């Protein structure tokens, strides 16, 4: 059966007790994985804080209950930067006020959103008229020779919307501010009321290039909430699919980074590798983005990946990376550009390859495993574009080795679906190391087997604030390169 996952320790605390309890957890090495507010229309707002620590896997939940007529919480922003952003999100979507927050500015809601409309509240009215564009406010950087360069939110090419405001002297960036949430879809609200075991299609569309990892995190959460247990072989198949998703994304990024400094030949060959991987995805699951394979209670495959072809593509990509870094212009542009120090990455709560490129130890496959895997950890310590490039290169090779080993442990049965009557009310958490970093889903299910709440945290939520930090003291032409070296999801952040 499944490997034992850490049991969540759950406690109800008062608002007065929250600060001390949170400080104890932070002091014990936990990080804040998510904060989820709930409004079921019963006159009480519930706020759940999920704290995580790894190796061994530890999960602790603190729950505060607030009167709907006066929802106020003490801010944890003074001890955790991510906490402050989660709190601003709750203020926007639920109207929960934060006592002691240093800068309780809007986060999700743009200036034209009505002040008194909180869309996640049970008594929220229909979408009101949004009158005018409102004022897009940014901190103005003054001084001799300082000027601003606005970029976006509409960009050239196939890119999601985001506004970037550069304050520069000459071409040196003094400050960069990013404004997101132009594609806010209310996706967490769309989960509510759906059959718990029948909403994975929505999870797959949270961030399209991370369909598999989000589907798995959602499925693990639903399975915990509904007490569905699966054989180890099913979890190995699922782990293999997540690694296949890592491959085609890392291959594309290795080419795109070279392309951003004018080495288009490397990009052309990397895209050739990516296309062959997408075709393999279609052969294995019936979908180029691996959709439809993972679902709560099971997995469905058409065939196993061709490990000989994977090995051939790994050799191709290694050669592409070697030729890329052998190019003196490329190496010069990558080295020392867009540095994110380990201290800054830690303070911001960064995850995934941006964190590992800055020397942090973070990987949900080892921190919060749903199945024991022979994972090869890859890290660097310079925190620059070069480190974020080589992390992807080495993770690609490690993923091919892991997929090859996993396929050797799988039998002929490529389909497994648990009986559909395993439903109960409860909550569940799913944690998966997607290709960008750690993904966390938390769901609550009622007695009828329907979702009453789904909270999703993509690693881009944690990593977006790191981009402006890494851009400090760079030059304007470095922005496309540094931005691509993080390659953050707009949609995964703008739920």
BELBELQUI-V165795 format. One record per pair of residues at least 24 apart in sequence whose ideal C-beta (glycine too) atoms are under 10 Angstrom apart, sorted by the first residue. I is the first residue (numbers start at 1). J is the second residue. If there is no record, write none. Layout:
I	J
I	J
//
This chain:
1	229
1	230
1	231
1	232
1	235
2	220
2	223
2	228
2	229
2	230
2	231
2	232
2	234
2	235
2	370
2	371
3	232
3	235
3	369
3	370
3	371
3	372
3	373
4	57
4	369
5	57
5	59
5	220
5	223
5	224
5	368
5	369
5	370
5	371
5	429
5	430
5	431
6	52
6	53
6	54
6	56
6	57
6	58
6	59
6	60
6	367
6	368
6	369
6	429
6	431
7	57
7	58
7	59
7	224
8	50
8	51
8	52
8	58
8	59
8	60
8	61
8	224
8	427
8	428
8	429
8	442
9	51
9	58
9	59
9	60
9	61
9	62
10	48
10	50
10	59
10	60
10	61
10	62
10	63
10	427
11	60
11	61
11	62
11	63
12	46
12	48
12	61
12	62
12	63
12	64
12	65
13	49
13	62
13	63
13	64
13	65
14	64
14	65
14	66
15	47
15	64
15	65
15	66
15	71
15	72
15	73
15	74
15	99
16	64
16	74
17	62
17	64
17	74
18	47
18	49
18	62
18	63
18	64
18	73
18	74
18	75
18	76
19	73
19	74
19	75
19	76
19	78
19	79
19	100
21	49
21	51
21	60
21	62
21	64
22	49
22	51
22	60
22	62
22	74
22	76
22	79
22	80
22	83
23	76
23	78
23	79
23	80
24	51
24	60
25	49
25	51
25	52
25	53
25	58
25	60
25	62
26	51
26	76
26	79
26	80
26	83
27	79
28	53
28	58
28	60
29	53
29	54
29	55
29	58
30	54
30	58
30	59
30	60
31	80
31	82
31	83
31	346
31	349
31	351
31	362
31	367
31	438
31	462
32	76
32	79
32	80
32	81
32	82
32	83
32	85
32	86
32	349
32	457
32	462
33	59
33	60
33	61
33	82
33	349
33	351
33	364
33	368
33	429
33	431
33	438
33	440
33	442
33	455
33	457
33	462
34	61
34	82
34	86
34	429
34	440
34	441
34	442
34	455
34	456
34	457
34	461
35	62
35	73
35	76
35	82
35	83
35	85
35	86
35	87
35	89
35	90
35	96
35	442
35	455
35	457
36	61
36	63
36	86
36	90
36	188
36	427
36	440
36	442
36	443
36	444
36	453
36	454
36	455
36	456
36	457
37	64
37	66
37	71
37	73
37	86
37	87
37	89
37	90
37	91
37	93
37	94
37	95
37	96
37	118
37	120
37	121
37	453
37	455
38	63
38	65
38	94
38	120
38	122
38	444
38	452
38	453
38	455
39	66
39	68
39	71
39	93
39	94
39	95
39	96
39	118
39	120
39	121
39	122
39	123
39	124
39	453
40	122
40	444
40	446
40	452
40	453
41	68
41	121
41	122
41	123
42	68
42	122
43	67
43	68
43	69
43	122
44	68
44	71
45	69
45	70
45	71
45	73
45	90
45	94
45	95
45	96
45	121
45	122
46	444
46	453
47	71
47	73
47	86
47	87
47	90
47	94
47	96
48	427
48	442
48	444
48	453
48	455
49	73
49	76
49	83
49	86
50	429
50	431
50	440
50	442
50	455
50	457
51	80
52	364
52	367
52	368
52	429
52	431
52	438
52	440
53	367
53	368
54	361
54	362
54	363
54	364
54	365
54	366
54	367
54	368
54	369
54	431
54	438
55	361
55	363
55	366
55	367
55	368
55	369
56	367
56	368
56	369
57	364
57	366
57	367
57	368
57	369
57	370
57	431
58	367
58	368
59	368
59	429
59	431
59	440
61	427
61	429
61	442
64	96
66	94
66	96
66	97
68	94
68	95
68	96
68	121
68	122
68	123
70	97
71	95
71	96
71	97
71	98
71	118
71	121
72	96
72	97
72	98
72	99
73	97
73	98
73	99
73	100
73	101
74	98
74	99
74	100
74	101
75	99
75	100
75	101
75	102
75	104
76	100
76	101
77	101
77	102
77	103
77	104
78	102
80	347
80	349
81	346
81	347
81	348
81	349
81	462
81	465
82	347
82	348
82	349
82	350
82	457
82	461
82	462
82	465
83	349
85	348
85	349
85	461
85	462
85	464
85	465
86	457
86	461
89	120
89	181
89	461
89	495
90	118
90	120
91	118
92	117
92	118
92	119
92	120
92	181
92	184
93	117
93	118
93	119
93	120
93	121
93	124
93	184
93	186
93	188
93	189
93	495
94	118
94	119
94	120
94	121
94	122
94	124
95	120
95	121
95	124
96	121
105	137
106	134
106	137
106	181
107	179
107	180
107	181
108	180
108	181
108	184
108	493
108	494
108	495
109	134
109	181
109	184
110	134
110	135
110	136
110	179
110	180
110	181
110	182
110	184
111	135
111	136
111	137
112	136
113	181
113	184
119	184
119	186
119	189
120	186
120	188
120	189
120	192
120	453
124	189
127	186
136	163
136	165
136	179
137	177
137	179
138	163
138	165
138	167
138	175
138	177
138	179
139	165
139	167
139	175
139	177
140	165
140	167
140	175
141	165
141	166
141	167
141	168
141	169
141	174
141	175
141	177
142	167
143	167
143	169
143	174
144	169
145	169
145	170
145	172
145	174
146	170
146	174
146	175
148	175
148	177
149	173
149	176
149	476
149	479
151	176
151	178
151	476
151	479
152	178
152	179
152	180
152	182
153	179
153	180
153	181
153	182
153	183
153	490
154	182
159	483
159	490
160	207
160	488
160	489
160	490
160	491
160	492
160	493
160	494
161	490
161	494
162	464
162	483
162	488
162	490
162	493
162	494
164	467
164	468
164	471
164	479
164	483
165	468
166	468
166	471
166	476
166	479
168	475
168	476
170	475
170	476
171	474
171	475
171	476
171	477
171	478
172	472
172	473
172	474
172	475
172	476
173	468
173	471
173	472
173	473
173	474
173	475
173	476
173	478
173	479
173	482
174	471
174	472
174	473
175	468
175	471
175	472
176	467
176	468
176	469
176	470
176	471
176	472
176	474
176	476
176	479
176	482
176	483
177	468
178	464
178	465
178	467
178	468
178	471
178	483
178	488
180	460
180	461
180	464
180	488
180	490
180	493
180	494
181	490
181	493
181	494
181	495
182	490
182	494
183	490
183	491
183	493
183	494
183	495
184	491
184	493
184	494
184	495
185	491
185	494
185	495
186	495
187	454
187	456
187	491
187	494
187	495
188	451
188	453
188	454
188	455
188	456
188	495
189	453
189	454
189	495
190	451
190	454
190	495
191	218
191	441
191	443
191	450
191	451
191	452
191	453
191	454
191	455
191	456
192	444
192	450
192	451
192	452
192	453
192	454
193	446
193	448
193	450
193	451
193	452
194	450
194	451
194	454
195	222
195	296
195	420
195	423
195	445
195	448
195	449
195	450
195	451
196	221
196	222
196	223
196	225
196	226
196	228
196	296
196	297
196	423
196	424
196	425
196	426
196	428
196	443
196	444
196	445
196	446
196	448
196	449
196	450
196	451
196	452
196	454
197	222
197	223
197	226
197	228
197	295
197	296
197	297
197	298
197	417
197	418
197	420
197	422
197	423
197	445
197	449
197	451
198	222
198	295
198	296
198	420
198	449
198	450
198	451
199	295
199	296
199	443
199	450
199	451
199	454
200	291
200	292
200	293
200	294
200	295
200	296
200	297
201	291
201	292
201	295
202	451
202	454
202	456
203	294
203	295
203	296
203	430
203	439
203	441
203	443
203	454
203	456
204	287
204	289
204	290
204	291
204	292
204	293
204	294
204	295
205	291
205	491
206	439
206	441
206	454
206	456
206	458
206	489
206	491
206	492
206	495
207	434
207	436
207	439
207	456
207	458
207	459
207	460
207	488
207	489
207	490
207	491
207	492
207	493
207	494
207	495
208	289
208	291
208	489
208	491
208	492
209	245
209	248
209	249
209	252
209	289
209	434
209	435
209	436
209	487
209	489
209	491
209	492
210	242
210	245
210	246
210	249
210	289
210	432
210	434
210	435
210	436
210	437
210	439
210	458
210	459
210	460
210	489
210	491
210	492
211	241
211	245
211	287
211	289
211	290
211	291
211	292
211	293
211	294
211	434
212	238
212	241
212	242
212	243
212	244
212	245
212	246
212	281
212	285
212	287
212	289
212	290
212	291
212	293
212	294
212	432
212	434
212	435
213	238
213	241
213	242
213	245
213	246
213	290
213	294
213	364
213	430
213	432
213	433
213	434
213	435
213	436
213	437
213	438
213	439
213	458
213	459
214	245
214	294
214	430
214	432
214	434
214	439
214	441
214	456
214	458
214	492
215	241
215	242
215	245
215	290
215	291
215	292
215	293
215	294
215	295
215	296
215	299
215	430
215	432
215	441
216	241
216	242
216	245
216	293
216	294
216	295
216	299
216	370
216	430
216	431
216	432
216	433
216	434
216	439
216	441
217	242
217	294
217	364
217	370
217	429
217	430
217	431
217	432
217	433
217	434
217	438
217	439
217	440
217	441
217	442
217	443
217	456
217	457
217	458
218	294
218	295
218	296
218	428
218	430
218	432
218	439
218	441
218	442
218	443
218	451
218	454
218	456
219	294
219	295
219	296
219	297
219	298
219	299
219	370
219	428
219	430
219	432
219	441
220	294
220	296
220	368
220	370
220	428
220	429
220	430
220	431
220	432
220	441
220	443
221	296
221	427
221	428
221	429
221	430
221	431
221	432
221	440
221	441
221	442
221	443
221	444
221	445
221	451
221	454
221	455
221	456
222	295
222	296
222	297
222	423
222	428
222	430
222	441
222	443
222	445
222	449
222	451
222	454
223	296
223	297
223	298
223	370
223	418
223	422
223	428
223	430
223	443
224	370
224	426
224	427
224	428
224	429
224	430
224	442
224	443
224	445
225	296
225	423
225	424
225	425
225	426
225	427
225	428
225	429
225	430
225	442
225	443
225	444
225	445
225	449
225	451
226	296
226	297
226	418
226	421
226	422
226	423
226	424
226	425
226	426
226	428
226	443
226	445
226	449
227	422
227	423
227	424
227	426
227	428
228	296
228	297
228	298
228	418
228	419
228	420
228	422
228	423
228	424
228	428
229	297
229	418
229	422
230	296
230	297
230	298
230	299
230	370
230	371
230	416
230	417
230	418
231	413
231	416
231	418
232	371
232	372
232	409
233	299
233	371
233	406
233	409
233	410
233	411
233	413
233	414
233	416
234	294
234	297
234	298
234	299
234	371
234	410
234	413
234	415
234	416
234	417
234	418
235	299
235	369
235	370
235	371
235	372
235	373
236	299
236	371
236	372
236	373
236	405
236	406
236	407
236	409
236	410
237	284
237	293
237	294
237	298
237	299
237	300
237	301
237	304
237	371
237	406
237	407
237	409
237	410
237	413
237	414
237	415
237	416
238	293
238	294
238	298
238	299
238	301
238	370
238	371
238	406
238	432
239	365
239	369
239	370
239	371
239	372
239	373
239	375
239	402
239	403
239	406
239	432
239	433
240	284
240	299
240	301
240	304
240	305
240	373
240	399
240	402
240	403
240	404
240	405
240	406
240	407
240	409
240	410
241	281
241	284
241	285
241	290
241	293
241	294
241	299
241	301
241	305
241	403
241	406
242	290
242	294
242	365
242	373
242	399
242	402
242	403
242	432
242	433
242	434
242	435
242	439
243	305
243	310
243	365
243	373
243	375
243	395
243	396
243	398
243	399
243	400
243	401
243	402
243	403
243	404
243	406
243	433
243	435
244	277
244	280
244	281
244	284
244	285
244	290
244	293
244	305
244	310
244	399
244	400
244	403
244	435
245	277
245	281
245	289
245	290
245	399
245	434
245	435
246	353
246	392
246	395
246	396
246	398
246	399
246	400
246	402
246	403
246	433
246	434
246	435
246	436
247	273
247	274
247	277
247	278
247	280
247	281
247	305
247	310
247	313
247	314
247	317
247	395
247	396
247	399
247	400
247	403
247	435
248	273
248	274
248	275
248	276
248	277
248	278
248	280
248	281
248	288
248	289
248	290
248	313
248	396
248	435
249	274
249	277
249	392
249	396
249	434
249	435
249	436
249	487
250	274
250	277
250	317
250	353
250	391
250	392
250	393
250	394
250	395
250	396
250	397
250	399
250	435
250	487
251	275
251	276
251	277
251	278
251	313
251	314
251	316
251	317
251	320
251	321
251	392
251	393
251	396
252	277
252	278
252	392
252	487
253	353
253	388
253	389
253	392
253	393
253	396
253	435
253	484
253	485
253	486
253	487
254	317
254	320
254	321
254	324
254	389
254	390
254	392
254	393
254	396
255	317
255	320
255	321
255	324
256	480
256	481
256	484
256	485
256	487
257	321
257	324
257	330
257	333
257	334
257	385
257	386
257	388
257	389
257	392
257	480
257	481
257	484
257	485
257	487
258	320
258	321
258	323
258	324
258	325
258	327
258	330
258	333
258	334
258	389
258	484
259	480
259	481
259	484
260	330
260	333
260	334
260	385
260	477
260	478
260	479
260	480
260	481
260	482
260	483
260	484
260	485
261	324
261	327
261	329
261	330
261	331
261	332
261	333
261	334
261	337
261	385
261	477
261	478
261	480
261	481
261	484
262	327
262	329
262	330
262	333
263	323
263	324
263	327
263	329
263	330
263	333
265	320
265	323
265	324
265	327
266	320
266	321
266	323
266	324
266	325
266	327
266	330
267	320
267	324
268	320
269	316
269	317
269	319
269	320
269	323
269	324
270	316
270	317
270	320
270	321
270	324
272	313
272	316
272	317
272	320
273	312
273	313
273	314
273	316
273	317
273	320
273	396
274	313
274	317
276	309
276	310
276	312
276	313
276	316
277	305
277	309
277	310
277	313
277	317
279	309
280	305
280	306
280	309
280	310
280	313
281	305
283	309
284	414
285	414
293	414
293	415
295	417
295	418
296	417
296	418
296	420
296	422
296	423
296	428
296	430
296	443
297	416
297	417
297	418
297	419
297	420
297	422
297	423
298	415
298	416
298	417
298	418
299	414
299	415
299	416
299	417
300	414
300	415
300	416
300	417
301	410
301	413
301	414
301	415
301	416
302	414
302	415
303	414
304	403
304	406
304	407
304	408
304	410
304	412
304	414
305	400
305	403
305	404
305	406
305	407
306	407
307	400
307	401
307	403
307	404
307	405
307	406
307	407
307	408
308	404
310	399
310	400
310	401
310	403
310	404
310	407
311	400
311	401
311	404
313	396
313	400
314	396
314	397
314	399
314	400
314	401
314	403
314	404
315	397
315	400
317	392
317	393
317	396
317	397
317	400
318	393
318	394
318	396
318	397
318	400
320	393
321	389
321	390
321	392
321	393
321	394
321	396
321	397
322	393
324	389
324	393
325	386
325	389
325	390
325	393
330	386
330	389
331	386
331	389
332	386
333	385
333	386
333	477
333	478
333	481
334	384
334	385
334	386
334	387
334	388
334	389
334	390
334	481
334	485
335	382
335	384
335	385
335	386
335	387
336	382
336	383
336	384
336	385
336	386
336	474
337	384
337	385
337	386
337	388
337	470
337	471
337	474
337	475
337	478
337	481
337	482
337	485
338	383
338	384
338	385
338	386
338	387
338	388
338	466
338	467
338	469
338	470
338	471
338	472
338	473
338	474
338	478
338	479
338	481
338	482
338	483
338	484
338	485
338	486
339	382
339	383
339	384
339	385
339	386
339	387
339	469
339	470
339	471
339	472
339	473
339	474
339	482
340	382
340	383
340	384
340	385
340	387
340	388
340	463
340	466
340	467
340	469
340	470
340	471
340	472
340	482
340	485
340	486
341	381
341	382
341	383
341	469
341	470
342	381
342	382
342	383
343	383
344	383
344	465
344	466
344	469
344	470
344	472
345	383
345	462
345	463
345	466
345	469
345	470
347	465
347	466
347	469
348	462
348	463
348	464
348	465
348	466
348	469
349	459
349	461
349	462
349	463
349	465
349	466
350	383
350	437
350	459
350	462
350	463
350	464
350	465
350	466
350	469
350	486
351	433
351	434
351	436
351	437
351	438
351	439
351	440
351	457
351	458
351	459
351	460
351	461
351	462
351	463
351	466
352	388
352	391
352	395
352	433
352	434
352	435
352	436
352	437
352	438
352	439
352	459
352	460
352	462
352	463
352	486
352	488
353	378
353	379
353	380
353	387
353	388
353	389
353	390
353	391
353	392
353	394
353	395
353	435
353	436
353	437
353	459
353	463
353	485
353	486
353	487
354	383
354	387
354	388
354	391
354	436
354	437
354	459
354	460
354	462
354	463
354	466
354	467
354	470
354	485
354	486
354	487
354	488
355	379
355	383
355	391
355	437
355	438
355	459
355	462
355	463
355	466
356	380
356	381
356	383
356	387
356	388
356	391
356	394
356	395
356	437
357	381
357	382
357	383
357	384
357	385
357	386
357	387
357	388
357	389
357	390
357	391
357	392
357	485
357	486
358	382
358	383
358	384
358	387
358	388
358	391
358	466
358	470
359	383
359	387
362	433
362	437
362	438
362	459
363	395
363	433
363	437
363	438
364	431
364	432
364	433
364	434
364	437
364	438
364	439
364	440
364	459
365	402
365	431
365	432
365	433
365	438
366	433
367	431
367	433
367	438
368	429
368	430
368	431
368	432
368	433
368	438
368	440
369	431
369	433
370	430
370	431
370	432
371	406
373	402
373	405
373	406
373	433
374	398
374	401
374	402
374	405
374	406
375	399
375	402
375	433
376	401
376	402
383	466
383	470
384	470
384	482
384	485
385	470
385	474
385	478
385	481
385	482
385	484
385	485
385	486
386	485
387	485
388	470
388	482
388	484
388	485
388	486
388	487
389	484
389	485
391	485
392	435
392	485
392	487
395	435
396	435
399	435
420	449
421	449
422	449
423	447
423	448
423	449
423	450
424	449
425	449
425	450
425	452
427	452
427	453
429	455
430	456
431	457
433	459
434	458
434	459
434	460
434	489
434	492
435	459
435	487
436	460
436	462
436	463
436	486
436	487
436	488
436	489
436	492
437	461
437	462
437	463
437	488
438	462
439	492
454	495
455	495
456	492
456	495
457	492
457	493
457	495
458	488
458	489
458	491
458	492
458	493
458	494
458	495
459	488
459	489
459	492
459	493
460	486
460	487
460	488
460	489
460	490
460	491
460	492
460	493
460	494
461	488
461	489
461	492
461	493
461	494
461	495
462	488
462	493
463	487
463	488
463	489
463	492
463	493
464	488
464	489
464	490
464	492
464	493
//
